[in-house]
Amino acid sequence: MSADALTALFAEVLNVPAAELSEDTSPDNTPAWDSLRVMELVAAIEDTFDLQLSTAEMMQMRSIGLARSILRAKGARV
């Protein structure tokens, strides 16, 4: 099964195989997800899905699943 666009984006930015990622992937269980990667993830998400994230939304994205929920609420197809 191929990774969806959001998982593929996280895999690319975090430099980990998409197969190792899940909805529960977070900074707590992924060493590569550090403060620098957060900024890269935000920029990549905004560019890929053509939207703007508020600071509050960025702070809420503590896992891939939470990021997906926030993006869906903004109308992104993820």
DSSP file (Angstrom, degrees, kcal/mol; ACC not computed):
  #  RESIDUE AA STRUCTURE BP1 BP2  ACC     N-H-->O    O-->H-N    N-H-->O    O-->H-N    TCO  KAPPA ALPHA  PHI   PSI    X-CA   Y-CA   Z-CA
    1    1 A M              0   0    0      0, 0.0     2,-0.2     0, 0.0     0, 0.0   0.000 360.0 360.0 360.0 134.3    0.0    0.0    0.0
    2    2 A S        -     0   0    0      1,-0.1     2,-0.1    16,-0.0     6,-0.0  -0.514 360.0-103.5 -84.5 153.8    1.4    3.4   -0.9
    3    3 A A        -     0   0    0     -2,-0.2    -1,-0.1     1,-0.1    16,-0.1  -0.442  34.4-115.8 -73.5 145.7    1.5    6.2    1.6
    4    4 A D     >  -     0   0    0     -2,-0.1     4,-2.7     1,-0.1     5,-0.2  -0.276  37.0 -96.1 -72.4 170.6   -1.0    9.0    1.4
    5    5 A A  H  > S+     0   0    0      1,-0.2     4,-2.1     2,-0.2     5,-0.1   0.873 122.7  48.0 -60.0 -41.1    0.2   12.5    0.6
    6    6 A L  H  > S+     0   0    0      2,-0.2     4,-2.4    72,-0.2    -1,-0.2   0.933 113.8  45.6 -68.8 -44.5    0.4   13.6    4.3
    7    7 A T  H  > S+     0   0    0      1,-0.2     4,-2.6     2,-0.2    -2,-0.2   0.906 112.8  51.8 -63.5 -40.6    2.2   10.6    5.5
    8    8 A A  H  X S+     0   0    0     -4,-2.7     4,-2.3     2,-0.2    -1,-0.2   0.889 108.9  51.1 -62.3 -39.3    4.6   10.8    2.5
    9    9 A L  H  X S+     0   0    0     -4,-2.1     4,-2.6    -5,-0.2     5,-0.3   0.937 111.2  46.9 -64.0 -47.1    5.2   14.5    3.3
   10   10 A F  H  X S+     0   0    0     -4,-2.4     4,-2.9     1,-0.2     5,-0.3   0.913 111.6  52.2 -60.2 -42.3    6.1   13.6    7.0
   11   11 A A  H  X>S+     0   0    0     -4,-2.6     5,-1.7     1,-0.2     4,-1.1   0.912 111.6  46.5 -60.6 -43.1    8.3   10.8    5.8
   12   12 A E  H  <5S+     0   0    0     -4,-2.3    -2,-0.2     2,-0.2    -1,-0.2   0.948 116.6  42.1 -65.8 -48.8   10.2   13.1    3.5
   13   13 A V  H  <5S+     0   0    0     -4,-2.6    -2,-0.2     1,-0.2    -1,-0.2   0.901 120.9  41.5 -67.5 -40.8   10.7   15.9    6.0
   14   14 A L  H  <5S-     0   0    0     -4,-2.9    -1,-0.2    -5,-0.3    -2,-0.2   0.607 104.4-131.6 -82.1 -10.8   11.5   13.6    8.9
   15   15 A N  T  <5 +     0   0    0     -4,-1.1    -3,-0.2    -5,-0.3    -4,-0.1   0.926  64.4 123.4  58.2  47.9   13.7   11.4    6.6
   16   16 A V  S   <S-     0   0    0     -5,-1.7    -1,-0.2    -6,-0.2    -2,-0.1  -0.960  72.1 -89.7-131.6 152.1   12.1    8.1    7.8
   17   17 A P    >   -     0   0    0      0, 0.0     3,-1.9     0, 0.0     4,-0.3  -0.372  29.9-131.4 -62.1 136.5   10.4    5.4    5.7
   18   18 A A  G >  S+     0   0    0      1,-0.3     3,-1.8     2,-0.2    -8,-0.0   0.830 105.9  66.4 -56.8 -33.1    6.6    6.1    5.3
   19   19 A A  G 3  S+     0   0    0      1,-0.3    -1,-0.3   -16,-0.1   -17,-0.0   0.721  96.4  56.3 -63.4 -20.3    6.0    2.5    6.4
   20   20 A E  G <  S+     0   0    0     -3,-1.9     2,-0.3     2,-0.0    -1,-0.3   0.508  95.4  85.7 -87.9  -4.9    7.3    3.3    9.8
   21   21 A L    <   +     0   0    0     -3,-1.8     2,-0.3    -4,-0.3   -14,-0.0  -0.688  50.0 167.3-101.0 150.9    4.8    6.2   10.3
   22   22 A S    >   -     0   0    0     -2,-0.3     3,-1.6   -15,-0.0    42,-0.4  -0.862  55.1 -86.7-144.9 178.9    1.3    6.0   11.6
   23   23 A E  T 3  S+     0   0    0     -2,-0.3    42,-2.6     1,-0.3    43,-0.4   0.758 127.4  55.6 -61.7 -23.8   -1.5    8.3   12.8
   24   24 A D  T 3  S+     0   0    0     40,-0.2    -1,-0.3    39,-0.1     5,-0.1   0.449  75.4 124.5 -90.1  -1.7    0.1    8.0   16.3
   25   25 A T    <   +     0   0    0     -3,-1.6    39,-1.7     3,-0.1    40,-0.2  -0.411  36.2 152.2 -61.8 130.1    3.6    9.2   15.1
   26   26 A S    >>  -     0   0    0     37,-0.2     3,-1.0    -2,-0.1     4,-0.7  -0.894  62.8 -89.8-149.6 173.9    4.6   12.2   17.2
   27   27 A P  T 34 S+     0   0    0      0, 0.0     3,-0.3     0, 0.0     6,-0.1   0.792 121.5  63.6 -61.0 -25.6    7.6   14.0   18.6
   28   28 A D  T 34 S+     0   0    0     34,-0.3    -3,-0.1     1,-0.2    35,-0.1   0.779 116.2  25.5 -70.7 -26.4    7.4   11.7   21.7
   29   29 A N  T <4 S+     0   0    0     -3,-1.0    -1,-0.2     1,-0.2    -4,-0.0   0.260 114.2  67.6-121.9  12.0    8.1    8.5   19.6
   30   30 A T    ><  -     0   0    0     -4,-0.7     3,-2.1    -3,-0.3    -1,-0.2  -0.853  57.7-165.9-136.1  98.5   10.0    9.9   16.7
   31   31 A P  T 3  S+     0   0    0      0, 0.0    -1,-0.1     0, 0.0    -3,-0.0   0.793  88.6  61.0 -55.8 -30.7   13.5   11.3   17.4
   32   32 A A  T 3  S+     0   0    0      1,-0.2     2,-1.8     2,-0.0     5,-0.2   0.687  82.1  88.6 -71.2 -16.2   13.8   13.0   14.0
   33   33 A W    <   +     0   0    0     -3,-2.1    -1,-0.2    -7,-0.2    -3,-0.2  -0.588  62.6 145.2 -84.5  80.6   10.7   15.1   14.9
   34   34 A D     >  -     0   0    0     -2,-1.8     4,-1.9     1,-0.0    -2,-0.0  -0.451  67.0 -83.9-109.7-176.1   12.5   18.0   16.5
   35   35 A S  H  > S+     0   0    0      1,-0.2     4,-1.4     2,-0.2     5,-0.1   0.847 127.5  51.1 -62.5 -35.8   11.9   21.7   16.7
   36   36 A L  H  > S+     0   0    0      1,-0.2     4,-1.8     2,-0.2    -1,-0.2   0.918 109.4  50.5 -65.7 -42.8   13.7   22.3   13.3
   37   37 A R  H  > S+     0   0    0      1,-0.2     4,-3.2     2,-0.2    -2,-0.2   0.821 102.2  62.3 -65.7 -30.9   11.6   19.7   11.6
   38   38 A V  H  X S+     0   0    0     -4,-1.9     4,-2.6     2,-0.2    -1,-0.2   0.942 105.3  46.0 -59.0 -46.6    8.5   21.2   13.0
   39   39 A M  H  X S+     0   0    0     -4,-1.4     4,-2.2     1,-0.2    -1,-0.2   0.902 114.1  48.3 -64.1 -40.1    9.2   24.4   11.0
   40   40 A E  H  X S+     0   0    0     -4,-1.8     4,-2.5     2,-0.2    -2,-0.2   0.900 111.3  50.8 -65.7 -40.4   10.0   22.4    7.9
   41   41 A L  H  X S+     0   0    0     -4,-3.2     4,-2.9     2,-0.2     5,-0.2   0.922 109.9  49.6 -62.6 -44.8    6.8   20.4    8.4
   42   42 A V  H  X S+     0   0    0     -4,-2.6     4,-2.8     2,-0.2     5,-0.2   0.941 112.8  46.5 -60.8 -47.7    4.7   23.5    8.7
   43   43 A A  H  X S+     0   0    0     -4,-2.2     4,-2.3     1,-0.2    -1,-0.2   0.919 114.7  47.3 -61.2 -43.5    6.2   25.0    5.6
   44   44 A A  H  X S+     0   0    0     -4,-2.5     4,-2.9     2,-0.2     5,-0.2   0.903 112.8  48.6 -65.8 -41.4    5.8   21.8    3.6
   45   45 A I  H  X S+     0   0    0     -4,-2.9     4,-2.6     2,-0.2    -2,-0.2   0.936 112.3  48.3 -63.8 -46.7    2.2   21.3    4.7
   46   46 A E  H  X>S+     0   0    0     -4,-2.8     5,-1.4    -5,-0.2     4,-0.6   0.907 116.9  42.8 -61.7 -41.8    1.3   24.9    3.9
   47   47 A D  H  <5S+     0   0    0     -4,-2.3     3,-0.4    -5,-0.2    -2,-0.2   0.934 116.7  46.3 -68.7 -46.9    2.9   24.6    0.4
   48   48 A T  H  <5S+     0   0    0     -4,-2.9    -2,-0.2     1,-0.2    -3,-0.2   0.897 123.8  31.7 -65.0 -42.6    1.6   21.2   -0.4
   49   49 A F  H  <5S-     0   0    0     -4,-2.6    -1,-0.2    -5,-0.2    -2,-0.2   0.354 103.0-127.2-101.5   4.8   -2.0   21.8    0.7
   50   50 A D  T  <5 +     0   0    0     -4,-0.6     2,-0.3    -3,-0.4    -3,-0.2   0.926  67.3 113.0  50.3  58.5   -2.0   25.5   -0.3
   51   51 A L      < -     0   0    0     -5,-1.4     2,-0.4    -6,-0.2    -1,-0.2  -0.940  63.3-117.9-148.2 168.9   -3.2   26.8    3.1
   52   52 A Q        -     0   0    0     -2,-0.3     2,-0.4    -3,-0.1    -5,-0.0  -0.931  22.0-150.2-113.2 136.4   -2.1   28.9    6.1
   53   53 A L        -     0   0    0     -2,-0.4     2,-0.1   -11,-0.1    -7,-0.0  -0.875  12.5-133.6-105.4 136.9   -1.9   27.5    9.6
   54   54 A S     >  -     0   0    0     -2,-0.4     4,-2.4     1,-0.1     5,-0.2  -0.391  28.9-108.0 -77.5 164.6   -2.4   29.6   12.6
   55   55 A T  H  > S+     0   0    0      1,-0.2     4,-2.3     2,-0.2     5,-0.2   0.909 122.1  53.2 -59.2 -41.4    0.1   29.3   15.5
   56   56 A A  H  > S+     0   0    0      1,-0.2     4,-1.5     2,-0.2    -1,-0.2   0.911 108.8  48.8 -61.5 -42.6   -2.6   27.5   17.5
   57   57 A E  H  > S+     0   0    0      1,-0.2     4,-0.9     2,-0.2    -1,-0.2   0.905 110.2  51.3 -64.3 -41.1   -3.1   25.0   14.7
   58   58 A M  H >< S+     0   0    0     -4,-2.4     3,-0.7     1,-0.2    -1,-0.2   0.911 109.3  50.6 -60.4 -42.0    0.6   24.4   14.5
   59   59 A M  H 3< S+     0   0    0     -4,-2.3    -1,-0.2     1,-0.2    -2,-0.2   0.794 106.9  55.0 -68.0 -28.5    0.8   23.8   18.2
   60   60 A Q  H 3< S+     0   0    0     -4,-1.5     2,-2.4    -5,-0.2    -1,-0.2   0.662  81.0  93.7 -78.9 -16.7   -2.0   21.3   18.1
   61   61 A M    <<  +     0   0    0     -4,-0.9    -1,-0.2    -3,-0.7     3,-0.0  -0.434  41.5 142.3 -78.9  71.1   -0.3   19.1   15.4
   62   62 A R        +     0   0    0     -2,-2.4   -34,-0.3   -36,-0.1     2,-0.3   0.314  68.3  18.0 -96.4   6.9    1.3   16.8   18.0
   63   63 A S  S  > S-     0   0    0    -37,-0.2     4,-2.4    -3,-0.1   -37,-0.2  -0.964  83.4-104.5-161.8 166.0    0.9   13.7   15.8
   64   64 A I  H  > S+     0   0    0    -39,-1.7     4,-2.6   -42,-0.4   -41,-0.2   0.907 121.4  53.5 -63.6 -39.7    0.2   12.8   12.2
   65   65 A G  H  > S+     0   0    0    -42,-2.6     4,-2.1   -40,-0.2    -1,-0.2   0.907 109.5  46.8 -61.9 -42.7   -3.4   12.0   13.1
   66   66 A L  H  > S+     0   0    0    -43,-0.4     4,-2.3     2,-0.2    -1,-0.2   0.897 111.6  51.7 -66.6 -39.5   -3.9   15.4   14.8
   67   67 A A  H  X S+     0   0    0     -4,-2.4     4,-2.6     1,-0.2    -2,-0.2   0.926 109.0  51.1 -60.2 -44.0   -2.4   17.1   11.8
   68   68 A R  H  X S+     0   0    0     -4,-2.6     4,-2.5     1,-0.2    -2,-0.2   0.908 109.6  50.1 -60.5 -43.0   -4.7   15.2    9.5
   69   69 A S  H  X S+     0   0    0     -4,-2.1     4,-2.2     2,-0.2    -1,-0.2   0.920 111.6  47.7 -62.1 -44.9   -7.8   16.3   11.6
   70   70 A I  H  X S+     0   0    0     -4,-2.3     4,-1.1     2,-0.2    -2,-0.2   0.922 112.7  48.8 -63.4 -44.2   -6.7   19.9   11.5
   71   71 A L  H  <>S+     0   0    0     -4,-2.6     5,-2.6     1,-0.2     3,-0.4   0.904 110.2  50.8 -64.5 -40.9   -6.1   19.9    7.8
   72   72 A R  H ><5S+     0   0    0     -4,-2.5     3,-1.8     1,-0.2    -1,-0.2   0.901 106.3  55.4 -62.2 -40.0   -9.5   18.2    7.1
   73   73 A A  H 3<5S+     0   0    0     -4,-2.2    -1,-0.2     1,-0.3    -2,-0.2   0.780 106.3  52.2 -63.0 -25.9  -11.2   20.9    9.2
   74   74 A K  T 3<5S-     0   0    0     -4,-1.1    -1,-0.3    -3,-0.4    -2,-0.2   0.384 127.0-102.0 -89.9   2.7   -9.6   23.5    6.9
   75   75 A G  T < 5S+     0   0    0     -3,-1.8    -3,-0.2     1,-0.3     2,-0.2   0.506  71.7 146.4  92.7   5.1  -10.9   21.7    3.9
   76   76 A A      < -     0   0    0     -5,-2.6     2,-1.2    -6,-0.2    -1,-0.3  -0.483  51.5-126.7 -74.3 145.7   -7.8   19.9    2.8
   77   77 A R              0   0    0      1,-0.2    -1,-0.1    -2,-0.2    -5,-0.1  -0.760 360.0 360.0 -95.0  92.3   -8.2   16.5    1.2
   78   78 A V              0   0    0     -2,-1.2   -72,-0.2   -10,-0.2    -1,-0.2   0.340 360.0 360.0-125.3 360.0   -5.9   14.3    3.3
